Amino acid sequence: MKKYWILLFAAVFLCGCSAPSQTVPETTMQEETTMETTLPPETVPTPYDEMVARSLLSLGNPARLQKAIDKARAGEDITIAYIGGSITEGPDVKPAERYVTLSYHDFEDAYCSGGTVTCINAGLSGTPSNLGCIRLQRDVLVHGPDIVFVEFAVNDSQDIMQKQYFESMLRTILLEPQEPAVVLIFNRTQDGYTCQNIMGLTGRHYELPMISVTNAITEELDSGRMTWRDYSDDTVHPNPNGHRLTADFIANLCRKADEAERCSYSVPENAHIKAPFTNAVMITPDMDDFGAVENLELGSFRFLRGGRTGFPYQWRAEGEEPLTFNVTGNAVFLICNRNKTDNMGSADIYVNGEKATVVITRESGGWGDPYVYMIAKEKTVQTFEVEVHPNGDGLFEIYGIAYTQNEN
């Protein structure tokens, strides 16, 4: 990023230079009182300033963000949560270099007056909105956040189901009793892929503040003032400079929200597209309370430790006896280990005594990621009797069971 920062420094230096001194002619008292006051010229924005300005896709309705800022100024404790994929998790950079860490420290420095800021990084590499929606309660809402940043623009596909999972996640956060602010962050890949246009429509429906890393950096890339390597060391993930940019975009949004007139906010009564998966509940093998999941029998499955980040425990099939359970809800999901390797297996799923689907965990897009498989969905809440029959054709691991209880 050396070339880019040299250009920015030069722009700042040139804008800050004053004009050569001149001799000012004497004037009479009357002339002095009638002359218009000459104001110094406004500072010319640097390319960096312009990039930061472009990052603000929409201020939306800033009421909830203002509430969090005012709460911090009053000396109260604040919790800021971030949910997304690997860009948010940040495994490719040091913890102190992640935009999550940088931005919550920026918020602390700018607005806190005696209270503390708790940061919740709920980023999980390689996972889209469907898993984000399902793990939202466990990983984010249990902490009672005041602000939630949501980042899935490069992880999601653009099919209707992902749109519904995404909106269900947003609506679940917005309807929480503590009324957290929700801020959307839209990134892009090197080849330009992003769900910004689709997610942005939902964001506008809910009047959410939105940050576009896409809009900010694309013009810099197209103009040649910046290369992709200035932002990222691969095709997707920000490097330390890219994380610093994102944190600056967040700081800019917070400043603009703070400067805006105080206002109020109400969650729209109707969904934008559809939100059938609100308030999803996920249970994992290590939990003591399985909620609406009852009569769980492991069969030939065994409880094991040593899964992956976000899902360190699993039930692994070591025979062909089914895992069975009952659950009350309108939709049921399994979260399983998915991979493209030949050793992965499958299971037949029976619901209420009838074969409903086959879960095949060997897929070309898999890489050891926790993947969501919907195994039942109805419009009304009812009791499902579920049987998971391993086919004995390879490794089959369940990271969790999830359900929703909505009438839709």
N, C-alpha and C positions, 0 to 999 in steps of 0.2 A: 504493500500500500504506500510505499515511499513516494512514488511519483505523484499520487493523489494528494498526499499530505503536503508535499512541496507546493503544489498548485494552490491549495487552500491557504497555506501560510503566506504565499505571495499575494493572494487576493486580500487577506486581512491586512497585510503590511501596507499595500497600496491604498486601501480604503482608509487606513488610519493616519496617513501622512497629511500634514497641514499644508496649505498654500504658502508660497514665499511671502515674507513680511513686506508690507507696503507702508509708505508714509501717508497718514490720514490728514487731510487738510483741516485747518481750524474752521469752526463754524460758529455762528453767533448763537446766543442763548435761545433766540426765537426759532432759529433753524433746528437746533437740537431738540426742542420740544415738539416740533411739527414733523420731524423725520420719522418714518416708520422704523421700528426696531428690526434690525437685521438678525435673523436667527441663523445659527450654524446649520449647514446642510445636513440632511438626515444621513445616517450611516448607510452606505450601500451594502446590501446583503451579500455575503460571500456565497460561493457555490455550496458550501456546507450548510449555511443557513437556509438556502433555497431547498436543499434536499430534505432537511428536517421539516420545513414547512409542507412539502409535498407528502410527507408521511402521515399527516393528519387527514385521513380519508373523510372522517366525519366526527364532529364533536358530539353529535347526537344530543340527547338530553343528559346534561352532566350532573343532575341533582344528587344521585347516589355517590358519585365520585366526590362531589363537593362535601357531602356529609362526612365521608371518610377523612377528607383533608381537615375539615373543621374539628372533627373528633380528635385527630392527632394534635392539632394546635392547642386544643383544650387540655392536653396532657394525658389523654386516655391511651390505652394500649390499642394497637391496630394489628390485624392479621391480613396479610396479602397472600393470595394463593395463585398458582399458575398451573394450568393443566394443558397438556398437549403431547406432542411426540418427542422425537429425539432433539429437535431444535431447542425445546424447553428443557428437557432433561440435561442436555449439554455434556454428554460423556466424552466428546472429542476435545474439550478444553478444560482447563483447571476450574475448580468450583468458584474461585474468586473472579474468574473471567466470564462467567455465564451472564447473559442478560438478566436472568432472574436475580442473581446476587447483586449485580450492579444497580438495577432499577430499584430494588427495595432499599438499598443503602441511599440512593439518590432521594427517594421519598422521605426516608428518615432524616436526612440532612436538611431537606427543604421545609418540612412541615412539622416534625415532631418537637414537642415542647415538654419533655419530662417522661413521656410514656415510652413504651418499647414497641418495636415492629417485629412481629413474628412472620417469617417467610416459610411458605409451604410450597415446595417444588414437587408437583405431581406429574411432571413430564415422564413419559414412558416410551422408549424408542420403538419405532415401527408400528405404532398403534393408531387407529383412526377414531372417529367420533363414536362409533358404536361401543367400543370398549370404554372410551371416556365417559359416555353416558352411564354405562353399567357400573363403573368403579367410582363414580362421582361422590357418592355418599361416603364410602370408606376412605377415600384419599383426599377429599376436599371439604365437603360440607360438615363433617364431624368436627372440624376445627373452628367452625363459626366464622368464616372469613368476612372481612369488610369489603374487599375488592377481589375479584376473580378475573384473571387474564386467561383467555381461551385461544389456543393456537393449534389448528388442525388443517390449515389450508393446503399443505403439501402432502398430507397423509390420507385425506379422504378421496374416494372416488366421487363421481358426480351423478350417481344413480339416486333414485327417489328414496331408497331406504336410508342411505347415509344422510340425506337432507333431513329426514324425519328424526334420525338419531341426534343429529346436530341441534335441531330445534328443540327436541325433548330435553337435551342437556341444558340449553340456555334457559328454557322455561322453568326447569326445575330449580336452577340457581336463583332466578329472578323472584320466584314465589316463596323463597325461604323467609322465615319470620324476621330475621335480622336485616332483610332487604339489602343484600350486598350489591355493589356496583359490578357490572359485567363489561369488560373491555375485550374487543376482538382484535387479534393480530393476524395479518395476512402476509405470509412469506411466499416465495417463489423458488423454483428450481433453476438450475443453469439454463435449461432449455425453455423456461418460461411457464412451466405448469403451475397453476394455482387455482384454488376454488374461490378466489376472492369475489368474482362476479356473482356467483351463486350464494355464497354465505353473506355477502354484503346486502343482498336483498332482504334476507331474514334479519340481519342487523338493523337495517333501516326500519323494518316493520316494528321492531322493539325500541327504536330510537337509541341504539347503543353507540357509545364512543367506539371508533374503529381506527386502527393504525394499519397503514399499508407500507410494509417494507418494500413490496413490489413496486408501488408508484415511486417511492423515494429513490430506489437504486436503478430502476430501469432506464430513466433518462440519463443518469450518469454513465451507465454502461453503453447506451446507444451513442452518446456524444464522444466517447473515448476518454472522458475525464477519469474514468474508473474502469478497472478490469474486474472480471469475476473473481480472480485470485486475490484482489484487494479485499473481497468480502468473504470468500470461502476457499477452503483447501480441497474440497471435493465438488460434487455437483449439487449439494443440497445444504449442508450444514455451515452456519457461520463460523468463521475463525474468530480469534479474540477481537479483531477490529470490527467484524460484523456484529458480534454481541454488543460491543460498545455503541455501535450505531443504533441498534434496537433499543438499548437502554436510553439513549438520548431522545429517541422518538417517543418513548413512554414519558420521559420527563417533560417534553414539550406538550404532550396531551394534558398532563396534570397541571402545568402552568396555565394553559388556555382554559381549562375547566375552572381553575381557581379564579381567574380574571373575569369569567362570565358572571352575569347576574344570577343570584341564587334563585332556584326554581324548585318545582315539585315534579314527581314522576309517578305514574300509575302503569302497571303492567297491562298491555292490551288484553282485552277479554278473550279474543279469538286468536288462534294460531295463524301463522303466516301460510304455511303449507299444511302440516299436520304434526302433532306432537304426541304420538301414542305411547311413548316409552318414558314418560315422566316418572320421577320418584322410583327408579329402578333400584332393586336390592340385590346385592351380590354376597354370597357366602363362600368362604374358602375353607380348606380342610383344617386349618389351625383354629378356627373360631369355636367358641363355646356355645353361642346362640345362633341357631340356624334359621331363625325367623319362621316364615311360613313353610319352610322345607321340613317335613316330618317323616318319621319312620324310615330314616336313611339306613340302608343295609348295604355294606360294601361288597358282599359276594367275594369274588376273587381279586378285588382291588385292594391295594395296600397303601396306607398312609406313609409318605416319604418326605424327607426334608432334602433341600438342595435343588430347587427349581431354578427360577431366573429372577432378575430384578422385577419387583412388583408382585411376583408370585413365587415365593420361596418354598411353598409346600404343594404337594399334588397327591392325587389318588392314581396309582398306576396299576393297570390290569396285569395280573400275573397268572391268568387262567381265563376260562370262558364263562365263569359264573357271573351273572349280571349284577351291576350296581342298581339298586332300586330306591325310589323315594316317592313321596306324595308332596304336592305343592299346590297351594291355592293362589290363583292369579289369572291373568288373561294372556300372558306370554311367558315362555320358559326358554332359557338359554343354557348352553354349556360353554365354558371357556376352556379350550384344550390347547395342548402343545401342538404346533403345526410346523412341518418342515418339508423340504423338497427331497430329503434323502430317502433311499429305498427301504430303510428299516422302519418307516412309519406305518401304522396300522389303521384299522377302521373299526366301527361298531355300529350295529343295527340298533335303532332307537324305536322302542315301542311306547305308545301313549294310550292309556286306557285299553290295553290289551291288543291294540292293532299297530302294525308296523307303520311308523310315521315318516322316517327318513333314515338315511345312512350318513354317519359322520365319517368322512375320509380325511385323515390328518396328513396324508402325503399330498402336497400341492406344490406346483411349480413356484408359486410366490412365497412359500414358507421359508423361514430361516431360523426356526426355534422360537417364533413369536407366539404370544398368547392370542388365540383367535376365537372370535365369537361365532357360535353356531346356534341359530334359532331352531328349536326343536318342536315348538308348539305355539300357536297364536290364535286366540278367539276374540270376539268382540265383547264378551262378557266375562266376568270373574267366575271361575269354577275350579273344581279340584281335578288335578291331573295326576294320574298314576303313571310314573315314568320308569322304564326299564332300559338300562344301557348294556347291551350284549356285545362284548368284545368278540371280534371275529378270529382272533388268534393269528392274524396275518402281519403282526409287527407291533411296534411300540405304541401304546395308547395311554395318554395321560390326561387327567382332568384337573385343571387348575382351580375351577370354581363352578358354581351353579348360580344362575341369576333369574329373577322374575320381576314382572310388573303386575300391578293390581288396578288397572284402569278399565273403565267402561267406555268403549269407543266403537 
